[in-house]
Amino acid sequence: MSKTDTKHFERRVLLLMALVQFTNIWDFMIVMPLGPDFARSLGIDAGHIGWIAGSYSISAAITGVLIARFLDRFDRRSVLLFNLSGLMVATLSMTMAHTLAQLIAVRVVTGMFGGPIIASSLAVIADVFPEQRRGEAMGKVLGSFSVASVIGVPLGLEIARMFGWWAPFVAVSAMAVIAVTTIRIYLPPMRHHLDRRGAAAPPPLFTSLRHNPAAVPALLMTAAGMFAAFLIIPNISAHVQQNMGYPRAWLGLLYFCGGSSAFFTMRIAGKLSDRIGYAKTCLYATFGLWIVLFVGFYAQIHVVPVLAVFIAFMITMSSRNVTISAITSEIPKPQERAGFMSLVSAVQHLMSGAGSMCSTFMLKQTADARLGGMDRVTLISMAAFGLSALLIFKVEKVIKKRRPMLPIEMRML
């Protein structure tokens, strides 16, 4: 393949994986800002919103652990198509849920398909791009998180305001149809990792990872960061409306501005992590995030506009996510990559579910309709973010020692 053809192929893969991630993340993200709408329409306590988000995450985590050892045995394209189709059907089923128990049940099924999508799409990126440009590529694909905030969440909130809380899930299902069709047409079979197995079967994934000194610190780093993030994220919509007095009609604008800012920052963070290292980039982002959490969620300083707090939160969070995802992709061997990324995805979902559900035990709706307990939740979140930032230095140290020992053909993957 010529250099020109290679560039065109890489660009196509980036666009396709961005579409996949946008669809999956939109499905995941739209539930949290719609929490107060669920509460008003279905008579749910605002403090219980975390159960809806957490049920998806726990389901995705369990599924990720169960299938981690099998993902690398299949064509990446086939795995993506199967799970996107399942996501489409499960998301459409949300429109038929009318109680908290039904919402939780449908989100459990949706999580079974959503978790493997993340692992498979990141494995495709790691297979196609060499490590020297992987951070930037991850930044572009993970920019779908910001695009979902810029376009998906504001659009979903407006659709919900006009038609009802159920309507955004119809839109997400339609996007899943587009993603399935596009992947089927434009993404070729991705079996290169299967060719590397050779005649002898590789050791089981968990056996192999036990001999990888970066694996456990990376999983702990991921766990701490996701737990910290999802103590806060499911409750942002309720917090800014009930505690900070932000109007529901402007909620779409909040996510649009925050997502727009993060979209450009993530690409900068990806390039910065390639230049100065993952650990330093993550540490700088964590310092910024601590300031944001203290000002906007712990002290709740009303002098600082809610819009400014949310933009800063999105920028610092997305910058951390880029560095974490990029460094994690370097840990496994190519033939173990999808399995390991599925394991990472399982940890992410498990801890995001744990964070969401733990927050429900610390938060409660007060008599004056405020969301009480955000100060305690924020302090725990800040401590967990700090632990995650420390662990990334351990992971980077191991990877730096290993890089010079990799054969040339391995570094060119």
N, C-alpha and C positions, 0 to 999 in steps of 0.2 A: 504494500500500500504506500503510495507516494505521500510526501509531506502535506500536499494540498488535500488529498483524499482523507488523510488522517485528521486534519483540522476540521474538515467538513463533518466527518463522523463524530468527532468529539463535540462539536457544536450541536449536532442533532441529538446526541445522547443527553447533553446538558438540558436542552429544551424539553425533551421527553420526560426526563426524571424530575424536572421542575414542575411539569404539568401533573405528574403523579403525586409529588409531594404536596402541591397546592391543593389537589382534590382531597387527599387524606387529612392534611392539616386543617383545611376549611371545615371538614366534617367534625374534627376534634375540637377546634377552637370555637365554633359557633355556639356550642352548648353553654359555655361559661358566661359570656355576656348576656345570653338569653335567660340566665338564672332568675333574675327578678321578674321577668315576664312569666316564666313557669309558675313562680310563687303566687303572682297575682291571679293568673288564669285558673290554676288548678288547686289553689288553697294550700300551697306548700310553705313551710317556714323557711325564711331566707337563709337561716343557719344550716339548713339541710341540703343546700345546693351541691355541696361537696360530694354527697353520695352519688349524684348523677354522673359527675365527672369521674369520680373515683371508680365506679363500677366498670366503665370502659377500660380504664387503665389497668385494673387488676386482671380483667379478662385477657387483655393484650399481653400482660406479663406472663400469665400461666401458659397461654398459647405459645409464646415465644420460647419458653423453656422446653416445652414438649416437642417443638418442631426444630429446635436449633441444630440437632445432629443430622437432620434430614435435608435441610435446605440446599446444602452444597451438592446434593446428589441429583438435582434437577436443573434444567435450563432456567436461567433467571427470568427470561421473558415469560415463560409459562407460569411461573410462580406469581409474577406481577398480574397477569391477566386473570388468573383464578381468584386472587384476593381482591382485586378491584371489582370484579363482578359480584363477589359476596358482599363487599362494602356497599355497593349500589343498592342491592335488595334490602339489606339490613337498615340502611339509612332511610329508605322510603318507608319502612315499617314504623318509623318514629311518628309518622302522621296519624297512626291508629292508636297511639298510647294516650291515656287520659288520667292516669293516676301516677303517683310517685313510684309505686311498685312496677307498673308497666314500663315507665321510662327507664328504670334501672335494668329491667330484663332485656329490653331492646338494645340498650347500650352495651350490655354484656356480650350479646351476639355480634354487634358491630366491632367491638374490640378484638374479637377472634380473627377478624380479617384485617383490621387496621395495623396491628403490630407487625406482621410479616412484611407489609408493604414498605415500611420504613427501612427494615433490615435489607431487603432485596434491592431497593433503589440505591442505597448507599453502597452496597456491595458492587453494583454495576459501575458506579462512579470510581470506586477504588480499583476495580479491574481495568478500567479504560485509561485512567490518568496516572502518570508516574508520580512518585512521592514529592518531587520537586515542585509540582504544580497542583498537588492534591488539595492543599489548604484553600487555594483560590477557587478551585472547582467546587469544593464543599460549600464555600461561602456563597457561591452563585446559586447552587441548588437549594441550600437551606434558606436562601433569600425568599423562597416560597412561603416561609413562615410570615415574613413581612408583607408579601403580596397578599396573603390571606387576610392579614390585618388591614391592609390598605384598601383592598377591593372586596374580599369575601365577607368579612365581618360587618363593615358598614352596609354593604348591600343586603346581607342577611337581616340586619337589624331593621332596615327600612322595609324590607318585604314583610317581616314579622309585624311591624307597626301598622302596615296597610291591610294585611290579610289574616294575621294570627301567628302564634308562636310556631305552628307546624309548617308553615309555608317555606321557610329556608331549607328544610330538609328535602323538599321536592327539588329545589334548585341544586343542592349538593348531589342528589342522585342523577340529575341530568348531566352535571359535570363529570360524574363517574362514567357515564355512557360515552362521553366524548373522549375521556382518557383511555378507556378500553379500546375504542375504535382506532385511535391514533397509535397506540402501542402496537396493536395487531398489524397495522399497515407499515409503519415506519421503523420499528425496532427489529433488527434481525435476531435470530436465535443467539443467545449468549451462553455458549457451552465451553468457552475457552478454559474455564477453571476445571471442567471435567477432564479435559485432555491432559492436565498436569498430574492426574492421579497415578497414571502409569498402571502397570499390571498388578502391582501389589496395592492392597487397600491401605489408605492412610490410617493412622491410629485414631481411635475415637476422639471427638472434639475435646471433651473434658479431660481426657488423659493427656492430650497434647498441651492443653493450656496450663496444666499443673507444672509443666516444665518451662513455662514462659513467665519470667519474673515481673513482667509489666502487666499481666492479665488481672491479677487480684487488685492491685492498687487502682487500675483503670476502672474496674467495676465499682470499687468503693467510692472513687471520685465521682463517677456518674450517679451513684445512688445518693450521695450527700447533696449534690447539686439539684437533682430532680426533686428530692424531698423538700429542699428549701424553696424551690420555685413554686411548687404546687401547694405549699401552705398559703401562698399569696394569690396566685393567678386565678383560681376559681372564684375568689371573693372580691376581685377588683371591681367588677360592675356594681355589686351591692355596696361596697365600701365607698366608692366615689359618689354614688347617688344618695345613700342614706347617711354617711358620716361627713362627706365633704360638700354636700348640697349641689352636686352636679346634675343638671337636668337630663332626663331620659331622652328628650328630643335631640340632644347634642351628642349622644353616645356614639353614633356613627362617625361624627367628626373626630372624636377622641381617638378612635381606633385608626382612622384614616391618617391622621397626622403622626401618630406613634409608629404605625407600620411604615409610612413613607420614610421617616427618619431612619428607622432600623434597616430598611432595604439597602440604602446606600452605605450605611455604617458596616453592615455585615461583610460587604465586599472589601472594604478597607481593612477590617479585622482579619479577613482571610489572608490578604497580602502581607499585613503586619506580622501575622503569626509565621508566615514563611520566611520573613526577614529577620525578626528578632527572637523568634522562638514562641512555642505555644504557651509555656508557663508564664513568661513575662506578660504576654498579651492578656492572658486570663486573669493575672493578678491585678493589672491596671483596671480591667473591666469590673472586677470584684470590688475594688476600692470605690469606684464610682457607684456601684449598685448599693453598697452600704450607706452611702450618703443619701441616695434616693429613698431607700427604705426608712431611714431614720426620719427624714423630713416629711415624707408623704404618708407613711403608714404607722410609724411609732409615735412621733410627736404630733403629727397631723397639723403642721404649721399652715394655717389657712392663708397666710400672706403669699405663699408660693402658689401660683395658679395650678389647678388640677391638670391642665393640658401640659404644662411644663414638666410636672412630676411624671406623667405617663410617658411622654416622649423620652425622658431620660431613662425611665425603667426599661422601655423597649430597646433602646440603644445598648445599654449595658448588658441586658439579658441576652440579646442576640449576639453580641460580641463574644460572650462566654460560650454560647452554644457552638459557634463556629470553631473555636479552638478545641473544645472538648471532642467534637465529632471528628475533626481532622486528625488529632493525635490518636484517637481510638482506632481509626482505620489502619494505622501503621502496625498495630500489635499482632494481628494474626497473619498466617501464611495465606497466599492467594486461594488455595484449595480449601481453606477453612474460613474464608472471609464472611460469606453469607451466614454461616452458622454462628460465628462469633458476634457479628453485628445483630443477629437475631437475639442472642443472649444479652447483648448490651441493650437492645430495644426492650427486652423483657424486664431488665433491671430498671430502665427508665420508666416503664409503665407501672411496674410494681411500686416504685417509690413515689411516683406522681400520684398514684391511687392512695398510697399511705398518707402522703401529705394532704391530699384533698379530704380524706376521711378524718384524719387527726384534727384538721382545722374545724370540722363540724362539732367536735367535742369541746373545743375551746371558745367557739363563737356562739352567740345567742342574740336573738332580736330583743331589744329592750322595749320597755313600755312606750318610750317616745319614738319607736320605729327606727332606732339606730342599731348598727351592727356592733355589739359589744365584744371585747376581747382581742381586737386587732393588735393592740400593743404587745401582748404576750406572744401571739403568733409571729409577729415581726421579729422579736428578739431571737426566737428559736430559728427562724429562717436565716437571719444574719450569721448566727453561729455555724449553721450547716454550710452556708456558702463559703465561709472561711476555711472550714475543713476541706472542702472540695478544691479550693485554690491551693492549699498546701500539698494535697495529694498529686496534683498535676506535675509538680516539680519532681516527685519520685518517678512518675511515669516517663517524663521527658529524659531524665538521667539514664534510665535503662535503655530507652530507644537510641539515644546518642551513642551509647557504648556499642550497640548492636549494628548500627548503620554501616560503619566501615567494613564490617565482616560480611555483609551481604554480597553475593555474587553480582556481577554487573547486570546479568539478565534479569535478576530479581529487582534491582533498583529501577530498571526500565519499564516495569509493569505499569 
